[in-house]
Amino acid sequence: MVRSLRREGGAEPSRRQILAGGIGTGALIALPDRGSSDRSGNRRVISERPASRHAFLYGIPDPGSSLAASLAVARYPASRAAEYPAARSAAPDSVPIAVKLAAAPVSSPDQQTTALATVDSVADGARVTLTLLAGSSAAIAKQGSVTIRDVPDGASILVTPVFAPGSAIISLVMAITVPVSRRRVHKADPHTGAKVSRWATTWRSHHALAYFDQHTGAFTGPFHLANVPSLALSTAAASSSDLYLWTTREPQPGDSADIRARALLSRVSAFPLGSGKARFSEPAPAPWPGGEPVVTLPNGHVARLVRGRDVQVCSARTGEVTELAIAPLNAIRAKPSAVTMQARPDGTVFMTKPGAGVAVVADPADSFRAKAHIRFPVPGAPLGAPWSKAVLSPAGDTLYVLGSAAAGGLCAYDVPSGALAGSYSEGRQYAGLYLLPSGTLLAVAPENPRLAFFSSTLSPLGTTDTTLQVSAVY
């Protein structure tokens, strides 16, 4: 079932809801991506033959929606063009949607598997379940559970699955936050000055690791890290041999000045896959971890995009961090942006900063020198979910991006020259943009019809409603 979180009697949202970034439980709908390439290998078309995978929509159910069943039908839009007759007759499959999620899903490096994490209370603690969905069928490929013992009532567990390129091991980074004291405090109402009495709870967080073997379906762990008290938010990435984890100690009221100063520094630690003992743990420069883009490079080093303009490269051998400025991203007076960074199969890295109207293809082997950068008008929604505002074609020669705040729609740019190659707009503003495995573009709008489909030439293919406020597409 999909559970909705509601405020009853004016109750305050829980700490887990706040740390997870919003009120509500995530739902997942599998959307059949029914496109496939034509035999000539040229532009991709809609076909009645199923593609290699599904696209998964992740988000929060609309208030009052009936999204509580275990199955639903995601209707693929009928084509408005005569050249796509198969799309009108293609009937989508019924697909599972019933997932109550403890965190956002995570895709495997090859985009063929999506990992979901759930947390349930059990008699002796909390059970964390990892479910792997196959993109080709939207069916469960593997599933396993690990129990965290002696977790008190009221505790929250935030789970981050981390795929390891070239390895069957999936790491789970779990931030465990428990209440350690509860007392009544008396405060003055800021409007009336009257004294009010409230309950106040003190929380403490630490992290634990567990490892799931995709071949055997077995878990190793959990391994509790001795980093209490720490901030619950962390950043993680993995290579074929190690898990890299950024964490920050949480300053406490009784700490000395020296401890408080040292607590401002994060640490980056490397754990051999399957182990709870760090191979190294070194101070890491600011900023604190908390959702910034991070990728594993072909040489095993890990790159973290910070402040929307710099890349910090962590050595896989020593943990030493080298910071490199990405000049095209260092825009003055940029709007707040949903900054992204993605590793590409050719070893380059694709970065976007829509608030500055720039996308960059950089070469990590050449100190992240920009091989190409494209300028475009700032879209109407450069910040906020969905986080993806621009996508690169598989060949790397075309950039697709949300249209400007004035025009809306979508635009396409030639990467080598940076020139505008095409555009489409009916005046509608979109909030996110994704490229499906078939080559179809999926634009996400803030209101229904939320899903709009386009060909690689920006020809509209149709629209679909959804009862989700879409946060991401996988």
C-alpha positions in Angstrom: 0.0 0.0 0.0 1.0 3.6 -0.3 0.7 5.6 2.9 0.0 9.3 3.0 1.2 11.3 5.9 -1.3 13.8 7.3 -1.2 16.3 10.0 -3.9 15.6 12.6 -4.9 18.0 15.3 -2.2 20.4 14.3 0.6 17.9 15.0 4.1 19.0 14.0 5.8 17.0 11.2 8.2 14.4 12.4 12.0 14.7 12.3 12.1 12.0 9.6 9.7 13.9 7.4 11.8 17.1 7.8 15.1 15.3 7.1 13.6 13.5 4.1 12.9 16.9 2.6 9.1 17.1 2.6 5.8 16.0 4.0 4.4 12.8 2.5 5.4 9.3 1.6 6.9 8.7 -1.9 5.1 6.6 -4.4 6.5 4.9 -7.5 4.7 4.4 -10.8 6.3 2.4 -13.6 5.6 4.2 -16.9 6.0 1.9 -19.9 8.5 3.4 -22.3 7.4 1.7 -25.5 9.8 3.3 -27.9 12.5 1.6 -29.9 15.0 2.5 -32.6 14.2 2.0 -36.3 16.4 -0.4 -38.2 18.3 2.3 -39.9 19.7 3.5 -36.6 18.5 7.1 -37.3 15.8 8.9 -35.3 13.9 6.8 -32.7 10.2 6.3 -33.1 7.3 5.1 -30.9 6.7 1.4 -31.5 4.2 -1.2 -30.1 7.2 -3.4 -29.3 8.3 -2.9 -25.7 11.6 -1.1 -25.2 14.4 -2.3 -23.0 13.0 -0.9 -19.8 10.4 1.1 -18.0 10.6 4.7 -16.7 9.8 5.2 -13.1 8.0 8.3 -11.8 8.8 9.2 -8.2 6.9 11.7 -6.2 4.2 12.6 -3.7 0.5 11.8 -4.3 -1.7 14.8 -4.9 -3.9 15.8 -1.8 -7.1 13.9 -2.0 -5.9 11.5 -4.7 -7.0 7.9 -4.7 -3.5 6.6 -5.1 -3.8 3.9 -2.5 -4.2 0.7 -4.7 -1.5 -1.8 -5.3 -1.8 -1.6 -9.1 -2.4 1.1 -11.6 -2.3 1.6 -15.3 0.1 4.3 -16.7 -1.4 5.3 -20.0 1.2 6.1 -22.7 0.0 9.1 -24.7 -1.4 8.6 -28.2 0.6 10.2 -30.9 -0.7 13.3 -32.7 1.4 12.6 -35.7 0.4 10.2 -38.5 3.9 8.8 -38.7 3.4 7.2 -35.3 0.3 5.0 -35.9 1.6 2.2 -33.6 1.4 4.5 -30.6 -2.4 4.8 -31.0 -2.9 1.1 -30.8 -0.3 0.2 -28.3 -1.9 -0.8 -24.9 0.3 -0.2 -21.9 0.7 -2.8 -19.2 -0.6 -2.7 -15.7 2.3 -1.9 -13.5 3.1 -1.9 -9.8 3.0 1.4 -7.9 2.7 0.2 -4.3 6.0 1.3 -2.7 6.4 3.2 0.5 9.8 4.7 0.4 12.2 5.8 3.1 14.2 7.8 0.6 14.4 8.7 -3.1 15.1 5.8 -5.5 18.6 5.3 -6.9 19.4 4.0 -10.4 22.3 1.6 -11.2 25.2 3.0 -13.4 23.8 1.2 -16.4 20.3 2.6 -15.7 18.8 -1.0 -15.9 18.0 -1.4 -12.2 16.3 0.9 -9.7 16.8 0.5 -6.0 14.2 1.3 -3.4 14.5 1.3 0.4 11.7 0.9 3.0 11.8 0.9 6.8 9.3 -1.0 9.0 9.1 -1.4 12.7 9.5 -4.9 14.0 9.4 -6.4 17.5 13.2 -6.2 18.1 14.0 -3.0 16.2 13.6 -1.7 12.6 13.7 -3.8 9.4 15.3 -2.1 6.4 14.3 -3.7 3.0 16.1 -3.1 -0.2 14.1 -3.9 -3.4 15.6 -3.9 -6.9 13.2 -3.3 -9.8 14.2 -4.4 -13.3 13.8 -1.7 -15.8 12.8 -4.2 -18.5 9.7 -5.5 -16.7 9.1 -3.3 -13.6 9.2 -6.5 -11.7 11.2 -7.2 -8.5 14.6 -8.6 -9.5 16.0 -9.0 -6.0 14.9 -8.2 -2.5 16.5 -8.5 0.9 16.1 -7.2 4.5 18.4 -6.4 7.3 17.3 -5.7 10.9 18.7 -2.9 13.1 18.3 -4.1 16.7 17.3 -2.1 19.7 16.0 0.9 17.8 13.7 2.8 20.2 10.2 4.0 19.4 10.2 7.3 17.7 13.5 6.8 16.0 14.0 7.6 12.3 16.2 5.9 9.8 17.1 7.5 6.5 18.5 5.1 3.9 20.7 5.8 0.9 21.4 2.9 -1.5 24.7 3.2 -3.3 25.6 1.2 -6.4 29.2 0.2 -7.0 30.2 0.3 -10.7 31.7 -3.1 -11.7 30.5 -4.8 -8.5 27.4 -6.7 -7.4 27.6 -5.1 -4.0 25.1 -2.4 -3.1 25.9 -0.3 0.0 23.2 1.0 2.3 24.1 4.1 4.3 21.7 4.5 7.2 21.4 7.6 9.3 19.8 6.5 12.6 18.3 9.3 14.6 17.0 8.5 18.1 15.4 10.6 20.8 17.6 10.8 23.9 15.6 13.1 26.1 12.2 14.8 26.3 11.2 17.6 28.5 8.7 20.5 28.8 9.9 23.9 28.0 8.2 27.3 28.5 8.3 30.0 25.9 6.6 33.3 25.3 4.2 33.5 22.4 5.8 36.1 20.0 2.4 37.6 19.2 0.7 37.8 22.6 3.6 37.5 25.0 1.7 34.8 26.9 3.8 31.8 28.3 3.2 28.6 26.5 4.3 25.1 27.5 5.7 22.7 24.8 7.4 19.3 24.7 11.0 19.5 23.5 12.9 16.5 22.3 16.7 16.1 22.0 17.9 13.9 19.1 21.2 12.2 18.4 22.3 10.7 15.0 24.9 8.3 13.9 25.4 6.2 10.8 25.4 2.5 10.0 26.4 0.6 6.9 25.1 -2.6 5.4 25.9 -4.4 2.1 23.6 -6.3 -0.2 25.0 -8.9 -2.7 22.9 -8.9 -5.8 24.1 -12.4 -6.7 23.2 -14.1 -3.5 20.5 -11.8 -2.2 22.3 -11.8 1.2 23.1 -8.8 3.5 26.3 -8.2 5.4 26.0 -6.0 8.5 24.8 -3.7 9.9 28.0 -2.0 11.0 27.4 0.9 13.4 29.9 3.7 13.0 31.3 5.4 16.1 30.3 8.9 14.9 27.6 9.9 17.3 26.6 12.7 17.5 26.7 13.5 13.8 24.5 15.3 11.3 22.1 12.9 9.7 22.7 14.2 6.2 25.7 12.6 4.4 27.1 12.1 0.9 28.1 8.7 -0.5 29.6 7.2 -3.6 31.2 3.8 -4.4 33.9 2.4 -6.7 34.3 -1.3 -7.5 36.1 -1.8 -4.2 35.2 0.9 -1.8 32.4 3.0 -0.3 33.2 6.7 0.1 31.2 8.5 2.8 31.2 12.2 3.8 29.9 12.9 7.3 30.0 15.8 9.8 30.1 15.7 13.5 27.3 17.7 15.2 28.5 20.3 17.7 27.0 19.9 21.2 26.3 22.6 23.8 29.0 21.3 26.2 31.8 21.0 23.6 34.9 23.0 24.2 35.8 25.7 21.6 38.5 23.5 20.1 36.0 20.6 19.6 33.4 22.9 18.1 36.0 24.3 15.7 37.0 20.8 14.6 33.3 19.8 14.3 32.9 22.3 11.5 35.1 20.1 9.3 33.5 17.1 7.5 35.4 13.9 7.1 35.6 11.6 4.1 36.1 7.9 4.8 36.7 4.9 2.6 35.2 1.5 3.6 36.1 -1.6 1.7 32.9 -3.0 0.3 31.5 -5.4 3.0 33.4 -3.8 5.8 32.5 -1.5 8.7 36.1 -0.4 9.3 37.4 2.5 7.3 40.5 2.1 5.2 41.2 5.8 5.8 39.3 8.7 7.3 40.5 12.3 6.5 39.3 15.8 7.0 37.3 17.1 4.0 37.0 20.8 3.0 33.7 22.6 3.1 30.8 22.6 2.4 29.1 20.1 4.7 27.6 17.1 2.9 23.9 17.2 2.1 22.8 16.1 -1.4 25.5 17.7 -3.6 26.2 15.8 -6.8 28.9 13.1 -6.6 30.2 10.7 -9.2 32.9 7.9 -9.3 35.5 8.5 -12.0 37.0 5.8 -14.2 40.3 5.9 -12.2 38.4 5.1 -9.0 38.6 8.7 -7.6 35.4 10.4 -6.5 34.3 13.8 -7.6 32.0 16.1 -5.6 30.4 19.2 -7.2 30.3 21.9 -4.5 29.0 25.5 -4.4 27.7 25.0 -7.9 31.0 25.9 -9.4 33.9 23.8 -8.0 34.8 20.1 -8.2 36.5 18.4 -5.2 38.3 15.2 -6.3 39.0 12.7 -3.5 41.9 10.4 -4.0 40.9 6.7 -3.9 44.3 5.9 -2.4 44.8 8.5 0.4 41.6 10.5 0.7 43.5 13.7 -0.2 41.0 16.2 -1.8 42.0 18.4 -4.7 39.6 21.3 -5.6 39.3 22.5 -9.2 37.3 25.4 -10.4 34.9 25.0 -13.4 35.2 28.3 -15.1 31.9 28.2 -17.1 29.9 27.5 -14.0 31.4 30.4 -12.1 28.7 32.9 -13.2 28.1 36.2 -11.4 24.5 36.7 -10.1 23.3 33.3 -11.1 19.8 32.4 -9.9 19.5 29.5 -7.4 20.0 26.4 -9.4 19.3 22.7 -9.4 22.9 21.8 -10.1 23.6 18.4 -11.5 26.7 16.2 -12.4 26.6 12.9 -14.3 29.4 10.5 -15.4 29.2 9.6 -19.1 30.2 6.3 -20.8 33.1 8.0 -22.6 34.7 9.1 -19.3 33.6 12.7 -19.5 31.3 14.4 -17.0 28.2 16.4 -17.8 27.3 19.3 -15.5 24.4 21.7 -15.6 23.7 25.0 -13.8 20.4 26.2 -15.2 20.3 29.3 -12.9 23.3 30.5 -14.9 22.1 29.2 -18.2 25.1 26.9 -18.8 25.9 23.2 -19.4 29.4 21.8 -19.4 31.0 18.6 -20.7 34.3 18.3 -18.8 37.2 15.9 -19.0 38.3 14.5 -15.5 41.5 13.1 -17.1 42.5 16.7 -18.0 41.8 18.4 -14.7 38.1 18.8 -15.5 38.9 21.0 -18.5 35.7 22.0 -20.3 35.6 20.2 -23.7 32.3 22.0 -24.5 30.0 24.4 -22.8 26.6 25.7 -24.0 24.9 28.9 -23.0 21.1 29.1 -22.9 18.4 31.4 -21.5 17.6 30.7 -17.9 14.4 28.6 -17.7 11.4 29.6 -15.7 12.1 27.0 -12.9 15.9 26.7 -12.5 15.5 25.4 -8.9 13.3 22.8 -7.4 12.0 19.3 -8.2 12.4 17.7 -10.7 16.1 18.4 -10.4 16.9 17.6 -14.1 16.5 20.7 -16.3 18.8 19.7 -19.2 19.8 16.4 -20.7 22.5 15.3 -23.2 21.8 13.0 -26.1 23.5 9.6 -25.9 25.9 10.6 -28.7 26.7 13.8 -26.8 26.1 16.0 -29.7 22.7 17.6 -28.7 21.7 19.3 -25.5 18.0 19.5 -24.7 17.0 22.1 -22.1 13.9 23.7 -20.7 12.8 26.9 -22.6 13.3 30.4 -21.3 11.2 32.0 -18.6 9.5 34.1 -21.3 8.9 31.4 -23.9 8.6 28.1 -22.1 8.6 24.8 -24.0 11.9 23.1 -24.9 15.1 24.0 -26.8 17.8 21.9 -28.5 21.4 23.0 -28.9 24.2 21.7 -31.1 27.0 20.8 -28.6 30.1 21.4 -30.8 29.0 24.9 -31.9 26.7 25.9 -29.0 24.1 27.1 -31.5 20.4 26.8 -31.1 19.3 23.8 -33.2 15.6 23.8 -32.6 12.8 24.8 -30.2 9.2 24.1 -29.4 6.7 26.1 -27.3 3.0 26.4 -26.9 3.6 28.9 -24.1 3.7 26.2 -21.3 6.4 26.2 -18.7 7.9 22.9 -17.6 9.8 22.1 -14.4 11.9 19.1 -15.4 13.2 17.2 -18.4 14.3 13.6 -18.9 15.5 11.4 -21.8 13.9 8.0 -21.8 15.7 4.9 -23.1 13.7 5.0 -26.4 15.1 8.4 -27.2 11.7 10.1 -26.3 11.9 13.3 -24.2 9.7 13.5 -21.1 9.0 17.0 -19.9 7.3 17.4 -16.4 4.9 20.2 -15.7 3.7 21.4 -12.3 0.1 20.8 -13.2 -1.9 18.2 -15.2 -1.3 17.1 -17.8 2.0 16.8 -16.0 3.8 14.5 -18.5 4.5 15.7 -22.0 6.3 13.5 -24.5 8.5 14.8 -27.4 10.5 13.3 -30.2 14.3 14.0 -30.5 13.3 16.7 -33.1 11.0 18.3 -30.4 7.8 17.2 -32.1 5.0 16.7 -29.5 3.9 13.1 -29.1 1.2 13.6 -26.5 0.5 14.1 -22.8 -0.5 12.0 -19.8 -2.0 12.9 -16.4 -0.6 11.6 -13.2 -1.7 11.8 -9.5 1.9 12.3 -8.5 3.6 15.6 -7.9 6.7 14.3 -9.8 10.0 14.7 -8.0 12.2 12.6 -10.3 12.1 10.1 -13.2 14.3 7.0 -13.2 
